Amino acid sequence: MPLTPQEVIHQFFARVRSGKQPDAAHDYMAEQVLAHQMTAEKETTVHRSPTNYADHVREMIEAYGSFQLEIQELLAQEDRVYVRWKQTGTHIGEVDGYAPTGKTIIEIASAVYRIANERIVEYWIQIDREGIRVQLERNAK
């Protein structure tokens, strides 16, 4: 039985985005995914592949260790799924020029994923980058 868009995203978060199985990105992502990164400084669109997404998750693990990921909201409508999450980790690797502090860092983010043929083909993501920066700066003192 085919997976619903909501099931695709729920499994993607449980296995891939959580850092538990980054290479499982191949099971949930199209070969080329448009990733719209919505930031106040500059909105950009990058092309993601399952391989470079898995590398991105590994970079988060290097920076924040085995982080915890909590889905706070997940809503689905047709081929779109909205997810808001809280990621909690320990600052163990350099982040944006800040040396590791061993202190907790919390990321709040949300994204809308578009699903086609049981694969993520596009997403729009917003991350509280200012909140992360404030935590890094405070922890560095």
A tleap script that builds the chain and sets N, CA, C and O, in Angstrom:
source leaprc.protein.ff14SB
mol = sequence {
  NMET PRO LEU THR PRO GLN GLU VAL ILE HIE
  GLN PHE PHE ALA ARG VAL ARG SER GLY LYS
  GLN PRO ASP ALA ALA HIE ASP TYR MET ALA
  GLU GLN VAL LEU ALA HIE GLN MET THR ALA
  GLU LYS GLU THR THR VAL HIE ARG SER PRO
  THR ASN TYR ALA ASP HIE VAL ARG GLU MET
  ILE GLU ALA TYR GLY SER PHE GLN LEU GLU
  ILE GLN GLU LEU LEU ALA GLN GLU ASP ARG
  VAL TYR VAL ARG TRP LYS GLN THR GLY THR
  HIE ILE GLY GLU VAL ASP GLY TYR ALA PRO
  THR GLY LYS THR ILE ILE GLU ILE ALA SER
  ALA VAL TYR ARG ILE ALA ASN GLU ARG ILE
  VAL GLU TYR TRP ILE GLN ILE ASP ARG GLU
  GLY ILE ARG VAL GLN LEU GLU ARG ASN ALA
  CLYS
}
set mol.1.N position { 0.838 -1.174 0.000 }
set mol.1.CA position { 0.000 0.000 0.000 }
set mol.1.C position { 0.888 1.243 0.000 }
set mol.1.O position { 1.823 1.329 0.796 }
set mol.2.N position { 0.612 2.204 -0.877 }
set mol.2.CA position { 1.431 3.419 -0.948 }
set mol.2.C position { 1.361 4.227 0.351 }
set mol.2.O position { 0.354 4.232 1.059 }
set mol.3.N position { 2.474 4.907 0.629 }
set mol.3.CA position { 2.523 5.779 1.799 }
set mol.3.C position { 1.838 7.110 1.486 }
set mol.3.O position { 1.947 7.626 0.373 }
set mol.4.N position { 1.142 7.651 2.463 }
set mol.4.CA position { 0.586 8.992 2.309 }
set mol.4.C position { 1.726 9.998 2.465 }
set mol.4.O position { 2.770 9.658 3.022 }
set mol.5.N position { 1.546 11.232 1.985 }
set mol.5.CA position { 2.584 12.246 2.211 }
set mol.5.C position { 2.924 12.401 3.695 }
set mol.5.O position { 4.094 12.558 4.045 }
set mol.6.N position { 1.932 12.359 4.557 }
set mol.6.CA position { 2.174 12.476 5.997 }
set mol.6.C position { 3.038 11.322 6.499 }
set mol.6.O position { 3.935 11.540 7.314 }
set mol.7.N position { 2.789 10.110 6.034 }
set mol.7.CA position { 3.591 8.952 6.450 }
set mol.7.C position { 5.026 9.071 5.943 }
set mol.7.O position { 5.967 8.722 6.655 }
set mol.8.N position { 5.196 9.565 4.712 }
set mol.8.CA position { 6.549 9.763 4.162 }
set mol.8.C position { 7.347 10.690 5.069 }
set mol.8.O position { 8.484 10.388 5.429 }
set mol.9.N position { 6.749 11.816 5.434 }
set mol.9.CA position { 7.466 12.798 6.253 }
set mol.9.C position { 7.695 12.285 7.671 }
set mol.9.O position { 8.766 12.487 8.242 }
set mol.10.N position { 6.704 11.632 8.227 }
set mol.10.CA position { 6.876 11.087 9.584 }
set mol.10.C position { 8.045 10.099 9.611 }
set mol.10.O position { 8.875 10.154 10.518 }
set mol.11.N position { 8.116 9.205 8.636 }
set mol.11.CA position { 9.214 8.231 8.570 }
set mol.11.C position { 10.549 8.925 8.278 }
set mol.11.O position { 11.578 8.565 8.850 }
set mol.12.N position { 10.527 9.920 7.385 }
set mol.12.CA position { 11.736 10.680 7.062 }
set mol.12.C position { 12.323 11.316 8.325 }
set mol.12.O position { 13.530 11.243 8.555 }
set mol.13.N position { 11.478 11.934 9.133 }
set mol.13.CA position { 11.946 12.551 10.374 }
set mol.13.C position { 12.449 11.500 11.360 }
set mol.13.O position { 13.487 11.693 11.994 }
set mol.14.N position { 11.729 10.399 11.491 }
set mol.14.CA position { 12.105 9.363 12.457 }
set mol.14.C position { 13.446 8.719 12.101 }
set mol.14.O position { 14.231 8.386 12.989 }
set mol.15.N position { 13.706 8.544 10.817 }
set mol.15.CA position { 14.915 7.837 10.412 }
set mol.15.C position { 16.062 8.766 9.999 }
set mol.15.O position { 17.199 8.585 10.435 }
set mol.16.N position { 15.760 9.753 9.162 }
set mol.16.CA position { 16.809 10.552 8.528 }
set mol.16.C position { 17.097 11.839 9.295 }
set mol.16.O position { 18.205 12.032 9.796 }
set mol.17.N position { 16.108 12.711 9.384 }
set mol.17.CA position { 16.312 14.030 9.992 }
set mol.17.C position { 16.720 13.914 11.457 }
set mol.17.O position { 17.387 14.804 11.985 }
set mol.18.N position { 16.330 12.837 12.112 }
set mol.18.CA position { 16.691 12.588 13.510 }
set mol.18.C position { 18.166 12.280 13.693 }
set mol.18.O position { 18.684 12.335 14.808 }
set mol.19.N position { 18.846 11.956 12.596 }
set mol.19.CA position { 20.253 11.593 12.668 }
set mol.19.C position { 20.484 10.108 12.902 }
set mol.19.O position { 21.630 9.666 12.972 }
set mol.20.N position { 19.410 9.332 13.026 }
set mol.20.CA position { 19.557 7.897 13.310 }
set mol.20.C position { 20.041 7.117 12.093 }
set mol.20.O position { 20.870 6.216 12.225 }
set mol.21.N position { 19.531 7.454 10.910 }
set mol.21.CA position { 19.913 6.756 9.678 }
set mol.21.C position { 20.003 7.760 8.518 }
set mol.21.O position { 19.153 7.739 7.627 }
set mol.22.N position { 20.999 8.621 8.515 }
set mol.22.CA position { 21.076 9.648 7.468 }
set mol.22.C position { 21.023 9.091 6.045 }
set mol.22.O position { 20.421 9.699 5.161 }
set mol.23.N position { 21.653 7.938 5.827 }
set mol.23.CA position { 21.694 7.388 4.473 }
set mol.23.C position { 20.349 6.867 3.987 }
set mol.23.O position { 20.207 6.546 2.806 }
set mol.24.N position { 19.368 6.775 4.864 }
set mol.24.CA position { 18.022 6.387 4.456 }
set mol.24.C position { 17.340 7.515 3.682 }
set mol.24.O position { 16.209 7.353 3.225 }
set mol.25.N position { 18.013 8.652 3.532 }
set mol.25.CA position { 17.464 9.754 2.732 }
set mol.25.C position { 17.089 9.265 1.340 }
set mol.25.O position { 16.150 9.780 0.733 }
set mol.26.N position { 17.816 8.275 0.829 }
set mol.26.CA position { 17.524 7.718 -0.496 }
set mol.26.C position { 16.135 7.082 -0.549 }
set mol.26.O position { 15.557 6.959 -1.629 }
set mol.27.N position { 15.595 6.680 0.592 }
set mol.27.CA position { 14.267 6.064 0.639 }
set mol.27.C position { 13.146 7.086 0.598 }
set mol.27.O position { 11.998 6.730 0.330 }
set mol.28.N position { 13.457 8.360 0.861 }
set mol.28.CA position { 12.408 9.372 1.019 }
set mol.28.C position { 12.537 10.585 0.114 }
set mol.28.O position { 11.590 11.360 -0.019 }
set mol.29.N position { 13.691 10.758 -0.506 }
set mol.29.CA position { 13.930 11.952 -1.314 }
set mol.29.C position { 14.108 11.593 -2.781 }
set mol.29.O position { 14.679 10.556 -3.118 }
set mol.30.N position { 13.608 12.473 -3.648 }
set mol.30.CA position { 13.864 12.343 -5.076 }
set mol.30.C position { 15.354 12.586 -5.314 }
set mol.30.O position { 16.051 13.086 -4.430 }
set mol.31.N position { 15.835 12.240 -6.483 }
set mol.31.CA position { 17.261 12.419 -6.784 }
set mol.31.C position { 17.669 13.886 -6.763 }
set mol.31.O position { 18.808 14.203 -6.418 }
set mol.32.N position { 16.765 14.780 -7.123 }
set mol.32.CA position { 17.004 16.222 -7.043 }
set mol.32.C position { 15.816 16.859 -6.339 }
set mol.32.O position { 14.674 16.719 -6.777 }
set mol.33.N position { 16.095 17.558 -5.246 }
set mol.33.CA position { 15.062 18.211 -4.439 }
set mol.33.C position { 15.363 19.700 -4.408 }
set mol.33.O position { 16.499 20.106 -4.163 }
set mol.34.N position { 14.339 20.515 -4.657 }
set mol.34.CA position { 14.494 21.957 -4.524 }
set mol.34.C position { 14.292 22.318 -3.059 }
set mol.34.O position { 13.223 22.079 -2.496 }
set mol.35.N position { 15.315 22.890 -2.448 }
set mol.35.CA position { 15.253 23.265 -1.033 }
set mol.35.C position { 15.281 24.786 -0.942 }
set mol.35.O position { 16.316 25.418 -1.155 }
set mol.36.N position { 14.128 25.360 -0.624 }
set mol.36.CA position { 13.995 26.811 -0.503 }
set mol.36.C position { 14.281 27.171 0.947 }
set mol.36.O position { 13.526 26.803 1.847 }
set mol.37.N position { 15.357 27.881 1.164 }
set mol.37.CA position { 15.770 28.248 2.514 }
set mol.37.C position { 15.364 29.689 2.749 }
set mol.37.O position { 15.962 30.625 2.219 }
set mol.38.N position { 14.324 29.839 3.563 }
set mol.38.CA position { 13.718 31.142 3.797 }
set mol.38.C position { 14.379 31.788 5.008 }
set mol.38.O position { 14.132 31.391 6.147 }
set mol.39.N position { 15.214 32.780 4.755 }
set mol.39.CA position { 15.869 33.500 5.846 }
set mol.39.C position { 15.639 34.993 5.642 }
set mol.39.O position { 15.425 35.452 4.520 }
set mol.40.N position { 15.685 35.733 6.727 }
set mol.40.CA position { 15.488 37.179 6.647 }
set mol.40.C position { 16.607 37.832 5.842 }
set mol.40.O position { 16.388 38.824 5.146 }
set mol.41.N position { 17.812 37.263 5.946 }
set mol.41.CA position { 18.958 37.861 5.267 }
set mol.41.C position { 18.871 37.690 3.754 }
set mol.41.O position { 19.163 38.616 2.997 }
set mol.42.N position { 18.468 36.500 3.321 }
set mol.42.CA position { 18.442 36.212 1.886 }
set mol.42.C position { 17.751 34.874 1.671 }
set mol.42.O position { 18.125 33.864 2.267 }
set mol.43.N position { 16.748 34.881 0.820 }
set mol.43.CA position { 16.081 33.630 0.481 }
set mol.43.C position { 16.852 32.973 -0.652 }
set mol.43.O position { 17.149 33.604 -1.667 }
set mol.44.N position { 17.172 31.694 -0.466 }
set mol.44.CA position { 17.925 30.984 -1.484 }
set mol.44.C position { 17.263 29.651 -1.781 }
set mol.44.O position { 16.521 29.112 -0.959 }
set mol.45.N position { 17.538 29.136 -2.949 }
set mol.45.CA position { 17.090 27.804 -3.322 }
set mol.45.C position { 18.318 27.006 -3.716 }
set mol.45.O position { 19.100 27.422 -4.571 }
set mol.46.N position { 18.475 25.864 -3.087 }
set mol.46.CA position { 19.587 24.978 -3.416 }
set mol.46.C position { 19.019 23.646 -3.889 }
set mol.46.O position { 17.893 23.275 -3.558 }
set mol.47.N position { 19.820 22.943 -4.666 }
set mol.47.CA position { 19.439 21.612 -5.107 }
set mol.47.C position { 20.048 20.609 -4.136 }
set mol.47.O position { 21.259 20.595 -3.918 }
set mol.48.N position { 19.202 19.780 -3.563 }
set mol.48.CA position { 19.653 18.745 -2.627 }
set mol.48.C position { 19.476 17.382 -3.282 }
set mol.48.O position { 18.529 17.142 -4.030 }
set mol.49.N position { 20.405 16.512 -2.978 }
set mol.49.CA position { 20.275 15.109 -3.353 }
set mol.49.C position { 20.198 14.317 -2.050 }
set mol.49.O position { 20.554 14.837 -0.993 }
set mol.50.N position { 19.744 13.082 -2.109 }
set mol.50.CA position { 19.750 12.281 -0.881 }
set mol.50.C position { 21.147 12.185 -0.261 }
set mol.50.O position { 21.279 12.187 0.962 }
set mol.51.N position { 22.167 12.102 -1.078 }
set mol.51.CA position { 23.531 11.975 -0.567 }
set mol.51.C position { 23.977 13.240 0.150 }
set mol.51.O position { 24.517 13.162 1.253 }
set mol.52.N position { 23.759 14.412 -0.460 }
set mol.52.CA position { 24.232 15.611 0.235 }
set mol.52.C position { 23.329 15.964 1.412 }
set mol.52.O position { 23.777 16.650 2.330 }
set mol.53.N position { 22.069 15.518 1.416 }
set mol.53.CA position { 21.236 15.716 2.600 }
set mol.53.C position { 21.756 14.859 3.752 }
set mol.53.O position { 21.821 15.317 4.893 }
set mol.54.N position { 22.125 13.613 3.449 }
set mol.54.CA position { 22.698 12.736 4.480 }
set mol.54.C position { 23.980 13.356 5.044 }
set mol.54.O position { 24.218 13.303 6.251 }
set mol.55.N position { 24.801 13.942 4.174 }
set mol.55.CA position { 26.017 14.625 4.635 }
set mol.55.C position { 25.667 15.803 5.546 }
set mol.55.O position { 26.341 16.042 6.548 }
set mol.56.N position { 24.612 16.533 5.194 }
set mol.56.CA position { 24.147 17.663 6.003 }
set mol.56.C position { 23.737 17.187 7.403 }
set mol.56.O position { 24.064 17.839 8.395 }
set mol.57.N position { 23.042 16.084 7.489 }
set mol.57.CA position { 22.642 15.532 8.794 }
set mol.57.C position { 23.880 15.127 9.589 }
set mol.57.O position { 23.945 15.361 10.796 }
set mol.58.N position { 24.850 14.530 8.931 }
set mol.58.CA position { 26.094 14.158 9.619 }
set mol.58.C position { 26.831 15.399 10.141 }
set mol.58.O position { 27.443 15.351 11.208 }
set mol.59.N position { 26.776 16.505 9.395 }
set mol.59.CA position { 27.379 17.755 9.872 }
set mol.59.C position { 26.688 18.233 11.151 }
set mol.59.O position { 27.345 18.733 12.064 }
set mol.60.N position { 25.361 18.077 11.214 }
set mol.60.CA position { 24.641 18.454 12.435 }
set mol.60.C position { 25.080 17.576 13.605 }
set mol.60.O position { 25.210 18.058 14.730 }
set mol.61.N position { 25.306 16.300 13.343 }
set mol.61.CA position { 25.760 15.387 14.398 }
set mol.61.C position { 27.157 15.792 14.874 }
set mol.61.O position { 27.441 15.753 16.071 }
set mol.62.N position { 28.028 16.182 13.937 }
set mol.62.CA position { 29.373 16.645 14.314 }
set mol.62.C position { 29.303 17.898 15.172 }
set mol.62.O position { 30.112 18.074 16.083 }
set mol.63.N position { 28.344 18.769 14.889 }
set mol.63.CA position { 28.221 20.028 15.631 }
set mol.63.C position { 27.492 19.866 16.955 }
set mol.63.O position { 27.847 20.507 17.944 }
set mol.64.N position { 26.449 18.992 16.980 }
set mol.64.CA position { 25.563 18.916 18.146 }
set mol.64.C position { 25.456 17.530 18.766 }
set mol.64.O position { 24.602 17.306 19.624 }
set mol.65.N position { 26.290 16.613 18.355 }
set mol.65.CA position { 26.237 15.264 18.916 }
set mol.65.C position { 24.953 14.543 18.541 }
set mol.65.O position { 24.260 14.940 17.604 }
set mol.66.N position { 24.644 13.505 19.260 }
set mol.66.CA position { 23.399 12.759 19.030 }
set mol.66.C position { 22.255 13.600 19.588 }
set mol.66.O position { 21.879 13.474 20.753 }
set mol.67.N position { 21.721 14.450 18.741 }
set mol.67.CA position { 20.694 15.393 19.171 }
set mol.67.C position { 19.334 14.715 19.295 }
set mol.67.O position { 19.101 13.634 18.754 }
set mol.68.N position { 18.462 15.370 20.009 }
set mol.68.CA position { 17.078 14.902 20.152 }
set mol.68.C position { 16.203 15.753 19.250 }
set mol.68.O position { 16.378 16.968 19.166 }
set mol.69.N position { 15.266 15.112 18.583 }
set mol.69.CA position { 14.377 15.812 17.653 }
set mol.69.C position { 12.945 15.528 18.056 }
set mol.69.O position { 12.522 14.374 18.127 }
set mol.70.N position { 12.207 16.584 18.318 }
set mol.70.CA position { 10.806 16.453 18.722 }
set mol.70.C position { 9.923 17.160 17.709 }
set mol.70.O position { 10.035 18.371 17.522 }
set mol.71.N position { 9.045 16.409 17.054 }
set mol.71.CA position { 8.061 17.025 16.166 }
set mol.71.C position { 6.999 17.648 17.052 }
set mol.71.O position { 6.366 16.960 17.852 }
set mol.72.N position { 6.807 18.940 16.910 }
set mol.72.CA position { 5.821 19.645 17.722 }
set mol.72.C position { 4.492 19.818 16.999 }
set mol.72.O position { 3.446 19.971 17.628 }
set mol.73.N position { 4.545 19.792 15.677 }
set mol.73.CA position { 3.315 19.897 14.896 }
set mol.73.C position { 3.566 19.295 13.527 }
set mol.73.O position { 4.631 19.490 12.942 }
set mol.74.N position { 2.585 18.563 13.017 }
set mol.74.CA position { 2.669 17.965 11.688 }
set mol.74.C position { 1.266 18.014 11.097 }
set mol.74.O position { 0.335 17.410 11.630 }
set mol.75.N position { 1.126 18.738 9.993 }
set mol.75.CA position { -0.161 18.892 9.321 }
set mol.75.C position { 0.007 18.540 7.855 }
set mol.75.O position { 1.024 18.867 7.244 }
set mol.76.N position { -0.989 17.876 7.292 }
set mol.76.CA position { -0.908 17.477 5.888 }
set mol.76.C position { -2.150 17.933 5.125 }
set mol.76.O position { -3.270 17.891 5.634 }
set mol.77.N position { -1.915 18.367 3.895 }
set mol.77.CA position { -3.005 18.718 2.991 }
set mol.77.C position { -2.561 18.368 1.578 }
set mol.77.O position { -1.613 18.944 1.044 }
set mol.78.N position { -3.257 17.425 0.994 }
set mol.78.CA position { -2.935 16.938 -0.345 }
set mol.78.C position { -1.474 16.503 -0.418 }
set mol.78.O position { -1.078 15.588 0.304 }
set mol.79.N position { -0.654 17.139 -1.278 }
set mol.79.CA position { 0.738 16.702 -1.440 }
set mol.79.C position { 1.722 17.479 -0.561 }
set mol.79.O position { 2.934 17.322 -0.710 }
set mol.80.N position { 1.214 18.318 0.357 }
set mol.80.CA position { 2.072 19.145 1.209 }
set mol.80.C position { 1.959 18.720 2.672 }
set mol.80.O position { 0.881 18.381 3.161 }
set mol.81.N position { 3.105 18.748 3.354 }
set mol.81.CA position { 3.138 18.412 4.776 }
set mol.81.C position { 3.947 19.487 5.489 }
set mol.81.O position { 5.087 19.774 5.123 }
set mol.82.N position { 3.335 20.076 6.516 }
set mol.82.CA position { 3.986 21.090 7.338 }
set mol.82.C position { 4.480 20.416 8.610 }
set mol.82.O position { 3.749 19.649 9.238 }
set mol.83.N position { 5.729 20.705 8.991 }
set mol.83.CA position { 6.303 20.162 10.219 }
set mol.83.C position { 7.007 21.293 10.966 }
set mol.83.O position { 7.759 22.070 10.378 }
set mol.84.N position { 6.752 21.368 12.263 }
set mol.84.CA position { 7.507 22.266 13.149 }
set mol.84.C position { 8.184 21.383 14.175 }
set mol.84.O position { 7.553 20.500 14.756 }
set mol.85.N position { 9.479 21.621 14.402 }
set mol.85.CA position { 10.219 20.753 15.313 }
set mol.85.C position { 11.142 21.534 16.229 }
set mol.85.O position { 11.453 22.705 16.009 }
set mol.86.N position { 11.563 20.829 17.262 }
set mol.86.CA position { 12.541 21.342 18.217 }
set mol.86.C position { 13.678 20.335 18.262 }
set mol.86.O position { 13.469 19.150 18.521 }
set mol.87.N position { 14.878 20.823 18.006 }
set mol.87.CA position { 16.069 19.979 18.036 }
set mol.87.C position { 16.947 20.444 19.185 }
set mol.87.O position { 17.271 21.627 19.285 }
set mol.88.N position { 17.331 19.517 20.052 }
set mol.88.CA position { 18.162 19.833 21.209 }
set mol.88.C position { 19.431 19.004 21.140 }
set mol.88.O position { 19.383 17.778 21.049 }
set mol.89.N position { 20.564 19.687 21.184 }
set mol.89.CA position { 21.837 18.988 21.138 }
set mol.89.C position { 22.856 19.671 22.025 }
set mol.89.O position { 22.569 20.674 22.677 }
set mol.90.N position { 24.046 19.109 22.036 }
set mol.90.CA position { 25.151 19.662 22.814 }
set mol.90.C position { 26.195 20.194 21.840 }
set mol.90.O position { 26.617 19.476 20.934 }
set mol.91.N position { 26.609 21.423 22.014 }
set mol.91.CA position { 27.544 22.086 21.123 }
set mol.91.C position { 28.942 21.465 21.282 }
set mol.91.O position { 29.727 21.879 22.135 }
set mol.92.N position { 29.231 20.459 20.435 }
set mol.92.CA position { 30.509 19.748 20.525 }
set mol.92.C position { 31.442 20.016 19.349 }
set mol.92.O position { 32.602 19.605 19.370 }
set mol.93.N position { 30.944 20.697 18.333 }
set mol.93.CA position { 31.771 21.007 17.166 }
set mol.93.C position { 31.622 22.471 16.805 }
set mol.93.O position { 30.661 23.116 17.223 }
set mol.94.N position { 32.561 23.005 16.034 }
set mol.94.CA position { 32.509 24.411 15.650 }
set mol.94.C position { 31.233 24.697 14.860 }
set mol.94.O position { 30.860 23.938 13.966 }
set mol.95.N position { 30.573 25.799 15.203 }
set mol.95.CA position { 29.364 26.241 14.515 }
set mol.95.C position { 29.497 27.732 14.249 }
set mol.95.O position { 29.655 28.521 15.181 }
set mol.96.N position { 29.433 28.119 12.980 }
set mol.96.CA position { 29.488 29.535 12.603 }
set mol.96.C position { 30.636 30.279 13.277 }
set mol.96.O position { 30.477 31.432 13.678 }
set mol.97.N position { 31.788 29.630 13.405 }
set mol.97.CA position { 32.960 30.258 13.996 }
set mol.97.C position { 33.026 30.184 15.514 }
set mol.97.O position { 33.995 30.653 16.112 }
set mol.98.N position { 32.006 29.601 16.150 }
set mol.98.CA position { 32.011 29.465 17.607 }
set mol.98.C position { 32.624 28.116 17.982 }
set mol.98.O position { 32.180 27.064 17.523 }
set mol.99.N position { 33.648 28.174 18.821 }
set mol.99.CA position { 34.304 26.949 19.296 }
set mol.99.C position { 33.323 26.166 20.172 }
set mol.99.O position { 32.441 26.757 20.794 }
set mol.100.N position { 33.473 24.850 20.222 }
set mol.100.CA position { 32.592 24.018 21.043 }
set mol.100.C position { 32.584 24.450 22.509 }
set mol.100.O position { 33.625 24.774 23.081 }
set mol.101.N position { 31.396 24.448 23.100 }
set mol.101.CA position { 31.259 24.862 24.499 }
set mol.101.C position { 30.770 23.725 25.400 }
set mol.101.O position { 30.873 23.811 26.624 }
set mol.102.N position { 30.238 22.662 24.792 }
set mol.102.CA position { 29.674 21.573 25.590 }
set mol.102.C position { 28.320 21.913 26.188 }
set mol.102.O position { 27.794 21.164 27.011 }
set mol.103.N position { 27.753 23.043 25.777 }
set mol.103.CA position { 26.463 23.482 26.320 }
set mol.103.C position { 25.326 23.134 25.354 }
set mol.103.O position { 25.541 22.889 24.167 }
set mol.104.N position { 24.126 23.123 25.900 }
set mol.104.CA position { 22.930 22.796 25.125 }
set mol.104.C position { 22.601 23.896 24.128 }
set mol.104.O position { 22.681 25.084 24.443 }
set mol.105.N position { 22.234 23.486 22.930 }
set mol.105.CA position { 21.755 24.391 21.886 }
set mol.105.C position { 20.401 23.857 21.425 }
set mol.105.O position { 20.248 22.665 21.161 }
set mol.106.N position { 19.427 24.754 21.333 }
set mol.106.CA position { 18.085 24.382 20.874 }
set mol.106.C position { 17.808 25.091 19.557 }
set mol.106.O position { 18.012 26.299 19.432 }
set mol.107.N position { 17.340 24.324 18.578 }
set mol.107.CA position { 16.946 24.872 17.291 }
set mol.107.C position { 15.444 24.682 17.151 }
set mol.107.O position { 14.921 23.592 17.381 }
set mol.108.N position { 14.759 25.744 16.774 }
set mol.108.CA position { 13.337 25.666 16.449 }
set mol.108.C position { 13.236 25.932 14.953 }
set mol.108.O position { 13.791 26.914 14.461 }
set mol.109.N position { 12.542 25.078 14.234 }
set mol.109.CA position { 12.448 25.230 12.790 }
set mol.109.C position { 11.126 24.669 12.294 }
set mol.109.O position { 10.424 23.948 13.003 }
set mol.110.N position { 10.811 25.020 11.060 }
set mol.110.CA position { 9.621 24.467 10.426 }
set mol.110.C position { 9.866 24.379 8.928 }
set mol.110.O position { 10.701 25.088 8.366 }
set mol.111.N position { 9.120 23.494 8.308 }
set mol.111.CA position { 9.245 23.322 6.857 }
set mol.111.C position { 7.937 22.800 6.291 }
set mol.111.O position { 7.154 22.138 6.972 }
set mol.112.N position { 7.731 23.118 5.032 }
set mol.112.CA position { 6.639 22.534 4.259 }
set mol.112.C position { 7.296 21.681 3.190 }
set mol.112.O position { 8.130 22.160 2.421 }
set mol.113.N position { 6.916 20.424 3.150 }
set mol.113.CA position { 7.458 19.466 2.186 }
set mol.113.C position { 6.414 19.156 1.132 }
set mol.113.O position { 5.239 18.974 1.451 }
set mol.114.N position { 6.837 19.094 -0.124 }
set mol.114.CA position { 5.948 18.656 -1.208 }
set mol.114.C position { 6.369 17.248 -1.610 }
set mol.114.O position { 7.543 16.975 -1.859 }
set mol.115.N position { 5.390 16.372 -1.666 }
set mol.115.CA position { 5.633 14.961 -1.937 }
set mol.115.C position { 5.053 14.590 -3.303 }
set mol.115.O position { 3.946 15.006 -3.645 }
set mol.116.N position { 5.792 13.818 -4.066 }
set mol.116.CA position { 5.306 13.251 -5.337 }
set mol.116.C position { 5.860 11.841 -5.440 }
set mol.116.O position { 7.055 11.622 -5.243 }
set mol.117.N position { 5.008 10.902 -5.744 }
set mol.117.CA position { 5.417 9.498 -5.888 }
set mol.117.C position { 6.155 8.989 -4.652 }
set mol.117.O position { 7.155 8.279 -4.761 }
set mol.118.N position { 5.648 9.361 -3.476 }
set mol.118.CA position { 6.189 8.919 -2.189 }
set mol.118.C position { 7.608 9.421 -1.921 }
set mol.118.O position { 8.351 8.810 -1.153 }
set mol.119.N position { 7.979 10.525 -2.553 }
set mol.119.CA position { 9.308 11.106 -2.366 }
set mol.119.C position { 9.184 12.608 -2.130 }
set mol.119.O position { 8.297 13.265 -2.676 }
set mol.120.N position { 10.091 13.141 -1.307 }
set mol.120.CA position { 10.190 14.582 -1.136 }
set mol.120.C position { 10.797 15.144 -2.411 }
set mol.120.O position { 11.873 14.719 -2.833 }
set mol.121.N position { 10.099 16.112 -3.033 }
set mol.121.CA position { 10.608 16.712 -4.262 }
set mol.121.C position { 10.931 18.192 -4.092 }
set mol.121.O position { 11.635 18.782 -4.912 }
set mol.122.N position { 10.408 18.785 -3.017 }
set mol.122.CA position { 10.628 20.212 -2.793 }
set mol.122.C position { 10.284 20.518 -1.347 }
set mol.122.O position { 9.399 19.894 -0.762 }
set mol.123.N position { 11.003 21.502 -0.766 }
set mol.123.CA position { 10.606 21.960 0.562 }
set mol.123.C position { 11.008 23.408 0.783 }
set mol.123.O position { 11.921 23.935 0.146 }
set mol.124.N position { 10.280 24.037 1.724 }
set mol.124.CA position { 10.496 25.410 2.136 }
set mol.124.C position { 10.787 25.363 3.628 }
set mol.124.O position { 9.944 24.918 4.408 }
set mol.125.N position { 11.964 25.814 4.034 }
set mol.125.CA position { 12.369 25.671 5.436 }
set mol.125.C position { 12.708 27.031 6.047 }
set mol.125.O position { 13.296 27.897 5.399 }
set mol.126.N position { 12.320 27.190 7.313 }
set mol.126.CA position { 12.668 28.372 8.097 }
set mol.126.C position { 13.238 27.898 9.419 }
set mol.126.O position { 12.646 27.056 10.095 }
set mol.127.N position { 14.385 28.439 9.785 }
set mol.127.CA position { 15.070 28.076 11.034 }
set mol.127.C position { 15.296 29.349 11.832 }
set mol.127.O position { 15.644 30.386 11.267 }
set mol.128.N position { 15.104 29.277 13.122 }
set mol.128.CA position { 15.359 30.426 13.993 }
set mol.128.C position { 16.878 30.595 14.142 }
set mol.128.O position { 17.457 30.263 15.176 }
set mol.129.N position { 17.495 31.111 13.097 }
set mol.129.CA position { 18.954 31.279 13.095 }
set mol.129.C position { 19.407 32.302 14.147 }
set mol.129.O position { 20.473 32.149 14.743 }
set mol.130.N position { 18.609 33.325 14.368 }
set mol.130.CA position { 18.967 34.328 15.371 }
set mol.130.C position { 18.982 33.707 16.764 }
set mol.130.O position { 19.861 34.004 17.573 }
set mol.131.N position { 18.007 32.844 17.038 }
set mol.131.CA position { 17.981 32.152 18.328 }
set mol.131.C position { 19.212 31.288 18.536 }
set mol.131.O position { 19.767 31.243 19.634 }
set mol.132.N position { 19.636 30.610 17.492 }
set mol.132.CA position { 20.849 29.790 17.579 }
set mol.132.C position { 22.063 30.685 17.826 }
set mol.132.O position { 22.904 30.376 18.669 }
set mol.133.N position { 22.152 31.804 17.082 }
set mol.133.CA position { 23.277 32.723 17.240 }
set mol.133.C position { 23.351 33.262 18.671 }
set mol.133.O position { 24.430 33.324 19.261 }
set mol.134.N position { 22.207 33.648 19.220 }
set mol.134.CA position { 22.179 34.179 20.587 }
set mol.134.C position { 22.664 33.123 21.572 }
set mol.134.O position { 23.431 33.437 22.482 }
set mol.135.N position { 22.228 31.874 21.403 }
set mol.135.CA position { 22.677 30.807 22.295 }
set mol.135.C position { 24.178 30.575 22.176 }
set mol.135.O position { 24.865 30.418 23.185 }
set mol.136.N position { 24.691 30.553 20.939 }
set mol.136.CA position { 26.126 30.344 20.728 }
set mol.136.C position { 26.929 31.460 21.377 }
set mol.136.O position { 27.932 31.215 22.047 }
set mol.137.N position { 26.470 32.698 21.167 }
set mol.137.CA position { 27.179 33.844 21.748 }
set mol.137.C position { 27.148 33.805 23.270 }
set mol.137.O position { 28.174 34.023 23.915 }
set mol.138.N position { 25.990 33.531 23.846 }
set mol.138.CA position { 25.855 33.462 25.303 }
set mol.138.C position { 26.726 32.343 25.884 }
set mol.138.O position { 27.377 32.521 26.913 }
set mol.139.N position { 26.728 31.205 25.221 }
set mol.139.CA position { 27.507 30.064 25.710 }
set mol.139.C position { 29.011 30.288 25.588 }
set mol.139.O position { 29.790 29.703 26.340 }
set mol.140.N position { 29.422 31.139 24.638 }
set mol.140.CA position { 30.855 31.382 24.429 }
set mol.140.C position { 31.451 32.268 25.514 }
set mol.140.O position { 32.673 32.354 25.638 }
set mol.141.N position { 30.601 32.931 26.307 }
set mol.141.CA position { 31.107 33.850 27.343 }
set mol.141.C position { 31.507 33.113 28.594 }
set mol.141.O position { 31.951 33.733 29.560 }
savepdb mol mol.pdb
quit
